[in-house]
């Protein structure tokens, strides 16, 4: 009885909706188009990846029996110019394993950048898990170290009974906090020479290494030849849903397997993830080159605005990351992000489109935008237009002596 009443009510509602769909009816507004530039980690597997995942031949990777994982490891090792590679769940785990394998003496010293991902965003795994002391050096604006200071730090430690003994130098390429800057090949060669003089090893956090290779128009192995080990992430610009590799000499990778097991990173039928990673690798150059072009196009748009609200150092835009500086003190990075995310009736009336742009408030005076496979040239144009609209409206309010506040209507 209740079911019959419910069905009758649904039928009546359907007739009313059909009757109201004629002239003069208020149609529901489509949701705003969202352009997500918070990070290149927000990508979703493309159709080709999903097909490869569905068809992947799998086995128990912990036994070394997953053919898709084994092929990915062989392919990655070849691309990176290393003897072997190990598939792991994340680049954070890859970096931690590298520290554990290179610094087997507890209390050993790791030299790295103060603003590096390994130092700031990996929860102190080097100290918590590996028992390694991190000596953080100031990063220069291009993501490099002052090599004189690096050598002085190493020399002081070697000449003292009280300093921790340095064993490892960690580099990040591209350097995320520096805005996706690429480490120069001559610099890498100089770091390698310094490390050899003092018997240190060099690990590269290469989460975005393929971006660096595309930007420098070189094979990745030209970059990694100066390192003892390197990590590479598949879930950033390469667009896979998960996974990374750690590559190095055969003996190093054998020890890395044991550390992966210790950390709970041994996987079973991981070939479904490896299959997506292989698709990402195969299309890396075309995908990343497009991302770099779109990032530069966006940065050019900010330059052309010549706005008192925001600016960009165009010379620092080398890959897929744009750091937007907030000027004047009228808006915080978080407030600018709120303006860009929100969609108002005023925007719809003036521009004829509803666009919600998601950026990341990076620091006290900076917001970050990151391009990836899911952001097209059209999306880039929409994001540029949205920033122009927001900057203009903020300027208009400031001219009236009002503080810009984000629209109260919803965004994406």
BELSUL-V449418 format. One record per residue. N is the residue number from 1. RES is the residue in three letters. SS is DSSP state (A for helix, B for strand, O for the rest). OMEGA is omega in degrees with one decimal (NA if undefined). D_LAST is the distance of its C-alpha to the last C-alpha in Angstrom with 1 decimal. Layout:
BEGIN
[[N/RES/SS/OMEGA/D_LAST] [N/RES/SS/OMEGA/D_LAST]]
END
This chain:
BEGIN
[[1/UNK/O/179.2/41.5] [2/UNK/A/179.7/38.1] [3/UNK/A/-179.6/36.6] [4/UNK/A/177.9/38.3] [5/UNK/A/-179.9/37.0] [6/UNK/A/-179.8/33.4] [7/UNK/A/178.9/33.9] [8/UNK/A/179.0/35.4] [9/UNK/A/179.2/32.6] [10/UNK/A/-180.0/30.0] [11/UNK/A/179.4/32.3] [12/UNK/A/178.7/32.6] [13/UNK/A/178.8/28.8] [14/UNK/A/179.5/28.6] [15/UNK/A/179.7/31.3] [16/UNK/A/179.6/29.7] [17/UNK/A/180.0/26.4] [18/UNK/A/179.5/28.5] [19/UNK/A/-177.6/30.5] [20/UNK/O/-175.6/27.6] [21/UNK/O/-178.9/26.1] [22/UNK/O/-177.6/28.8] [23/UNK/O/176.3/29.0] [24/UNK/O/180.0/27.4] [25/UNK/O/178.1/25.0] [26/UNK/O/-179.0/21.4] [27/UNK/O/177.6/19.1] [28/UNK/O/-178.1/15.7] [29/UNK/O/177.1/13.0] [30/UNK/O/178.9/11.2] [31/UNK/O/-179.2/7.4] [32/UNK/O/174.8/6.3] [33/UNK/B/-178.6/7.6] [34/UNK/B/174.0/6.1] [35/UNK/B/-172.4/9.2] [36/UNK/B/-179.5/9.7] [37/UNK/O/-178.0/12.9] [38/UNK/O/-177.7/13.3] [39/UNK/O/173.2/16.2] [40/UNK/O/174.2/18.1] [41/UNK/O/-173.9/18.1] [42/UNK/O/-178.1/14.8] [43/UNK/O/174.9/16.5] [44/UNK/O/-178.7/17.4] [45/UNK/O/178.9/21.0] [46/UNK/O/-177.9/21.9] [47/UNK/A/178.7/24.1] [48/UNK/A/177.2/27.2] [49/UNK/A/-179.1/26.4] [50/UNK/A/177.4/25.9] [51/UNK/A/179.7/29.2] [52/UNK/A/179.0/30.9] [53/UNK/A/-178.7/29.8] [54/UNK/A/-175.3/31.1] [55/UNK/A/-172.1/34.4] [56/UNK/O/170.4/35.0] [57/UNK/O/-173.8/38.4] [58/UNK/O/174.8/38.2] [59/UNK/O/-179.3/40.6] [60/UNK/O/-177.2/40.9] [61/UNK/A/179.4/39.7] [62/UNK/A/173.3/41.3] [63/UNK/A/-176.7/44.5] [64/UNK/O/-171.9/43.7] [65/UNK/O/178.8/43.7] [66/UNK/O/-175.1/40.2] [67/UNK/A/-179.9/41.0] [68/UNK/A/177.4/37.4] [69/UNK/A/-179.3/37.1] [70/UNK/A/179.5/40.6] [71/UNK/A/177.6/39.9] [72/UNK/A/-179.7/36.7] [73/UNK/A/177.8/38.7] [74/UNK/A/-178.7/41.5] [75/UNK/A/-178.9/39.2] [76/UNK/A/179.1/37.3] [77/UNK/A/178.6/40.6] [78/UNK/A/-179.7/42.0] [79/UNK/A/-176.5/39.0] [80/UNK/A/178.4/39.2] [81/UNK/O/-179.2/43.0] [82/UNK/O/-177.9/43.6] [83/UNK/O/-178.9/46.1] [84/UNK/B/177.1/43.6] [85/UNK/B/-179.0/40.0] [86/UNK/B/178.1/38.5] [87/UNK/B/-179.5/35.3] [88/UNK/B/-176.6/33.3] [89/UNK/O/-174.5/30.0] [90/UNK/O/174.8/28.5] [91/UNK/A/175.5/29.5] [92/UNK/A/177.0/29.8] [93/UNK/A/179.1/32.5] [94/UNK/A/179.7/34.1] [95/UNK/A/179.5/34.5] [96/UNK/A/178.2/35.9] [97/UNK/A/178.9/38.3] [98/UNK/A/178.0/39.5] [99/UNK/A/-178.8/40.3] [100/UNK/A/-176.1/42.1] [101/UNK/A/179.8/44.1] [102/UNK/A/-176.2/45.0] [103/UNK/O/-176.1/45.8] [104/UNK/O/175.6/47.9] [105/UNK/O/178.3/49.8] [106/UNK/O/-177.5/48.1] [107/UNK/O/174.9/47.7] [108/UNK/O/-176.1/47.5] [109/UNK/B/176.0/45.5] [110/UNK/B/178.1/42.4] [111/UNK/B/-177.1/41.7] [112/UNK/B/-178.2/38.1] [113/UNK/B/179.5/35.8] [114/UNK/O/-179.0/34.7] [115/UNK/O/-177.3/31.1] [116/UNK/O/179.0/31.2] [117/UNK/A/-177.6/28.7] [118/UNK/A/-178.3/31.7] [119/UNK/A/-171.6/32.7] [120/UNK/A/-165.0/29.5] [121/UNK/O/-179.9/27.0] [122/UNK/O/170.8/29.3] [123/UNK/O/175.3/30.5] [124/UNK/O/-178.6/34.0] [125/UNK/A/179.3/35.0] [126/UNK/A/178.8/37.9] [127/UNK/A/-174.4/39.4] [128/UNK/A/-171.9/38.3] [129/UNK/O/-173.8/39.3] [130/UNK/O/-178.2/41.4] [131/UNK/O/-176.8/43.4] [132/UNK/O/179.5/43.0] [133/UNK/B/179.9/43.0] [134/UNK/B/172.7/40.5] [135/UNK/B/-175.5/41.7] [136/UNK/B/178.6/38.8] [137/UNK/B/178.0/39.7] [138/UNK/O/173.8/38.0] [139/UNK/O/171.3/35.8] [140/UNK/O/-176.4/36.5] [141/UNK/O/-179.9/33.7] [142/UNK/O/176.4/34.0] [143/UNK/O/179.1/33.6] [144/UNK/O/170.5/37.4] [145/UNK/O/163.4/40.0] [146/UNK/O/-173.2/43.1] [147/UNK/A/176.3/45.6] [148/UNK/A/178.9/48.5] [149/UNK/A/177.5/46.7] [150/UNK/A/-179.0/45.7] [151/UNK/A/177.9/49.4] [152/UNK/A/179.1/50.7] [153/UNK/A/179.7/48.5] [154/UNK/A/-177.6/49.9] [155/UNK/A/179.9/53.5] [156/UNK/A/179.9/53.4] [157/UNK/A/-179.5/52.3] [158/UNK/A/-177.3/55.0] [159/UNK/O/-175.5/57.6] [160/UNK/O/173.7/57.0] [161/UNK/O/-171.9/57.8] [162/UNK/O/179.9/55.1] [163/UNK/O/169.1/52.0] [164/UNK/O/-178.1/50.0] [165/UNK/O/179.6/50.9] [166/UNK/B/-179.8/48.3] [167/UNK/B/-171.2/47.7] [168/UNK/B/170.5/44.3] [169/UNK/B/177.7/42.2] [170/UNK/B/177.5/38.5] [171/UNK/B/177.5/36.7] [172/UNK/B/-174.0/33.0] [173/UNK/O/0.7/32.4] [174/UNK/O/-176.3/30.0] [175/UNK/B/-172.3/29.6] [176/UNK/O/-175.7/26.0] [177/UNK/O/176.7/26.5] [178/UNK/O/178.1/28.5] [179/UNK/O/178.3/25.6] [180/UNK/O/179.7/26.6] [181/UNK/B/-177.1/30.2] [182/UNK/O/178.1/32.9] [183/UNK/O/-178.9/36.1] [184/UNK/O/-179.7/39.1] [185/UNK/A/178.6/41.6] [186/UNK/A/177.3/44.5] [187/UNK/A/179.3/42.8] [188/UNK/A/178.1/42.4] [189/UNK/A/179.1/46.0] [190/UNK/A/177.2/47.1] [191/UNK/A/178.3/45.2] [192/UNK/A/179.0/46.9] [193/UNK/A/178.0/50.3] [194/UNK/A/179.8/49.8] [195/UNK/A/-180.0/48.8] [196/UNK/A/-179.6/51.9] [197/UNK/A/-174.7/54.2] [198/UNK/A/176.2/53.3] [199/UNK/O/178.4/52.7] [200/UNK/O/173.7/48.9] [201/UNK/B/-177.1/46.4] [202/UNK/B/173.3/43.1] [203/UNK/B/176.6/39.8] [204/UNK/B/168.3/36.8] [205/UNK/B/-176.2/33.3] [206/UNK/B/179.2/32.2] [207/UNK/O/178.4/28.7] [208/UNK/O/-178.6/27.9] [209/UNK/A/-178.6/31.5] [210/UNK/A/173.7/30.9] [211/UNK/A/179.1/28.8] [212/UNK/A/-179.0/32.0] [213/UNK/A/178.9/34.3] [214/UNK/A/-178.9/32.4] [215/UNK/A/-179.4/32.3] [216/UNK/A/179.8/36.0] [217/UNK/O/178.0/36.9] [218/UNK/O/172.0/38.9] [219/UNK/O/178.3/39.2] [220/UNK/A/-178.9/37.5] [221/UNK/A/175.8/41.1] [222/UNK/A/179.7/42.1] [223/UNK/A/-171.8/39.7] [224/UNK/A/179.6/40.5] [225/UNK/O/-179.1/44.3] [226/UNK/O/-174.4/44.4] [227/UNK/O/174.0/42.8] [228/UNK/O/178.3/44.3] [229/UNK/B/-179.5/41.0] [230/UNK/B/171.7/37.4] [231/UNK/B/177.4/34.1] [232/UNK/B/-177.7/31.6] [233/UNK/B/178.0/28.1] [234/UNK/O/-172.3/26.9] [235/UNK/O/173.3/23.2] [236/UNK/O/-175.4/22.2] [237/UNK/O/179.9/22.8] [238/UNK/O/167.2/24.9] [239/UNK/O/178.8/22.0] [240/UNK/O/-177.6/23.8] [241/UNK/O/-178.0/22.3] [242/UNK/O/170.2/24.9] [243/UNK/O/177.3/28.3] [244/UNK/B/171.6/30.4] [245/UNK/B/170.3/34.1] [246/UNK/B/-174.2/36.7] [247/UNK/B/179.1/39.6] [248/UNK/B/177.7/43.1] [249/UNK/O/-176.3/46.7] [250/UNK/A/-179.1/47.9] [251/UNK/A/178.4/49.3] [252/UNK/A/-178.1/46.1] [253/UNK/A/175.9/43.9] [254/UNK/A/177.3/46.4] [255/UNK/A/178.5/46.0] [256/UNK/A/177.6/42.2] [257/UNK/A/-179.6/42.3] [258/UNK/A/178.5/44.1] [259/UNK/A/176.2/41.5] [260/UNK/A/178.7/38.7] [261/UNK/A/179.0/40.6] [262/UNK/A/-176.0/41.0] [263/UNK/O/179.6/37.3] [264/UNK/O/-177.5/36.4] [265/UNK/O/176.1/35.0] [266/UNK/O/-176.9/37.5] [267/UNK/O/-178.3/35.7] [268/UNK/O/-177.5/37.2] [269/UNK/O/-175.2/35.9] [270/UNK/O/-179.3/33.6] [271/UNK/A/178.2/34.3] [272/UNK/A/176.5/31.1] [273/UNK/A/179.9/29.2] [274/UNK/A/180.0/32.0] [275/UNK/A/177.6/31.7] [276/UNK/A/178.9/28.1] [277/UNK/A/179.6/29.1] [278/UNK/A/176.7/32.0] [279/UNK/A/177.6/29.8] [280/UNK/A/178.9/27.7] [281/UNK/A/-176.4/31.0] [282/UNK/A/-177.9/32.4] [283/UNK/O/-171.9/29.6] [284/UNK/A/-172.8/29.1] [285/UNK/A/-178.7/30.8] [286/UNK/A/-178.5/29.2] [287/UNK/A/-175.0/25.6] [288/UNK/A/177.6/26.1] [289/UNK/A/176.8/27.9] [290/UNK/A/178.2/25.1] [291/UNK/A/-179.9/22.6] [292/UNK/A/179.0/25.2] [293/UNK/A/179.7/25.6] [294/UNK/A/178.6/21.9] [295/UNK/A/179.2/21.8] [296/UNK/A/178.5/24.9] [297/UNK/A/177.7/23.7] [298/UNK/A/179.8/20.7] [299/UNK/A/176.3/23.3] [300/UNK/A/178.6/25.6] [301/UNK/A/178.4/23.1] [302/UNK/A/177.4/22.8] [303/UNK/A/-178.2/26.6] [304/UNK/A/178.0/27.1] [305/UNK/A/-175.4/25.0] [306/UNK/O/-173.3/27.7] [307/UNK/O/173.0/25.5] [308/UNK/O/-177.6/26.7] [309/UNK/O/-173.7/23.2] [310/UNK/B/179.2/22.8] [311/UNK/B/179.6/24.9] [312/UNK/B/172.7/25.4] [313/UNK/O/-172.5/28.6] [314/UNK/A/-178.7/28.7] [315/UNK/A/-178.4/31.7] [316/UNK/A/-179.6/29.8] [317/UNK/O/-175.2/27.2] [318/UNK/O/-177.3/29.2] [319/UNK/O/-172.2/26.7] [320/UNK/O/-177.0/23.0] [321/UNK/B/175.7/22.0] [322/UNK/B/174.9/21.7] [323/UNK/B/-178.2/22.3] [324/UNK/B/-179.3/21.3] [325/UNK/B/178.1/23.7] [326/UNK/B/-173.7/22.8] [327/UNK/O/169.4/25.9] [328/UNK/O/179.5/27.6] [329/UNK/O/-179.0/26.4] [330/UNK/O/-179.3/24.4] [331/UNK/O/169.7/21.0] [332/UNK/O/175.8/20.4] [333/UNK/A/179.4/18.3] [334/UNK/A/179.5/15.9] [335/UNK/A/177.3/15.8] [336/UNK/A/177.1/15.2] [337/UNK/A/178.2/12.2] [338/UNK/A/176.9/10.8] [339/UNK/A/-177.3/11.8] [340/UNK/A/-179.1/10.3] [341/UNK/A/-174.3/6.7] [342/UNK/B/176.8/7.3] [343/UNK/O/-176.2/8.1] [344/UNK/O/174.7/11.6] [345/UNK/A/-179.8/14.3] [346/UNK/A/178.1/16.4] [347/UNK/A/-179.0/14.3] [348/UNK/A/-179.5/14.3] [349/UNK/A/-175.1/18.0] [350/UNK/A/-173.8/19.0] [351/UNK/A/-179.2/17.3] [352/UNK/O/179.4/16.9] [353/UNK/O/179.0/13.4] [354/UNK/O/-177.3/9.8] [355/UNK/B/176.5/8.4] [356/UNK/B/-177.5/5.8] [357/UNK/B/-178.3/8.3] [358/UNK/B/174.2/8.6] [359/UNK/O/-176.4/12.3] [360/UNK/B/175.9/14.6] [361/UNK/B/-167.3/16.9] [362/UNK/B/-177.4/20.1] [363/UNK/B/-175.5/22.9] [364/UNK/O/-176.4/24.3] [365/UNK/O/-173.7/24.0] [366/UNK/B/167.2/21.9] [367/UNK/B/-176.2/18.4] [368/UNK/B/173.4/18.2] [369/UNK/B/-176.6/16.7] [370/UNK/B/-179.8/17.8] [371/UNK/O/-178.0/18.3] [372/UNK/O/-172.2/18.7] [373/UNK/O/-176.2/19.6] [374/UNK/O/178.9/16.2] [375/UNK/O/-176.4/15.7] [376/UNK/O/174.2/17.9] [377/UNK/A/177.3/19.9] [378/UNK/A/177.0/17.8] [379/UNK/A/179.6/14.6] [380/UNK/A/177.8/16.7] [381/UNK/A/178.3/17.8] [382/UNK/A/179.6/14.4] [383/UNK/A/178.3/13.6] [384/UNK/A/179.1/17.1] [385/UNK/A/180.0/16.8] [386/UNK/A/178.5/13.7] [387/UNK/A/177.6/15.8] [388/UNK/A/178.6/18.7] [389/UNK/A/-179.0/17.2] [390/UNK/A/-179.8/16.1] [391/UNK/A/-179.4/19.5] [392/UNK/A/-179.8/21.3] [393/UNK/A/177.5/19.9] [394/UNK/A/178.8/20.6] [395/UNK/A/178.8/24.1] [396/UNK/A/179.1/24.7] [397/UNK/A/179.4/24.0] [398/UNK/A/178.8/26.2] [399/UNK/A/177.8/28.9] [400/UNK/O/-179.6/29.0] [401/UNK/O/-179.1/29.4] [402/UNK/O/176.0/26.0] [403/UNK/O/179.2/23.6] [404/UNK/O/174.6/20.2] [405/UNK/O/-178.9/17.6] [406/UNK/O/176.6/13.8] [407/UNK/O/-178.8/12.9] [408/UNK/O/-179.5/12.8] [409/UNK/O/-171.0/10.4] [410/UNK/O/174.0/6.9] [411/UNK/B/179.8/3.8] [412/UNK/O/NA/0.0]]
END
